[in-house]
Amino acid sequence: MTYPLRLVAVAGGLQRPSKSAALSKHLLDLIADEIPCQSRMVEIGAIAPQLAGAVWRSQLPEAVEQALAAVEQADVLVVVTPVFRGSYTGLFKHFFDFIDQNALIDKPVLLAATGGSERHALVIDHQLRPLFSFFQARTLPLGVYATDQDFANYHLQNEALLDRARLAIQRALPLLKLTGHSRSAVVDEAVAV
């Protein structure tokens, strides 16, 4: 039996609506068009007030704990952050500081970012890849970077960016499908016991 992938996007934008959430939603939809999945979006902006003052995970309220658990239990992650002063935002990093360091091992992660101009495009390779390398996650080979000009009213409008997003998903599909088969085998084995 085939079970849907648990697909979770983390949108690091601190405002609502946000371009990071819009790009996350677009990438989630592209994946859902290709493979069966249950998708969920965690918006850092929505949980920021509850997240900001915590030093220990035990200090976090239930809503933040549920968001962390969703990321840790996901089969595939889509991670999108706005660029702030050359890197991801502090609250985005603070959220991932609470993730168990072994929870993302071998988990496929699609990296994406939004920024004011093209000059920040290397944030994916210089900031996000090292962060997820620490977690031993499998960062997918093609990242997606969008600038403010790629959006109109929080919807993607640039055809080159839309093509890049589709290509990133197409290149990721073999690994995502393999992850889905592995998940189905594990669930079937657990049900049989």
Buried (B, 14 or more C-beta within 10 A) or exposed (E): EEBBBBBBBBBBBBEEEBBBBBBBBBBBEBBBEBBEBEBBBBBBBBBBEBBEEBEEEEEBEEEBBEBBBBBBEBBBBBBBBBBBEEBBBEBBBBBBEBBEEEBBEEBBBBBBBBBEEEEBBBBBEEBBBEBBEEBEBBBBEBBBBBBEEBBEEEEBEBEEBBEBBBEBBEEBEEBBEEBBEEBBEEEEEEEEE
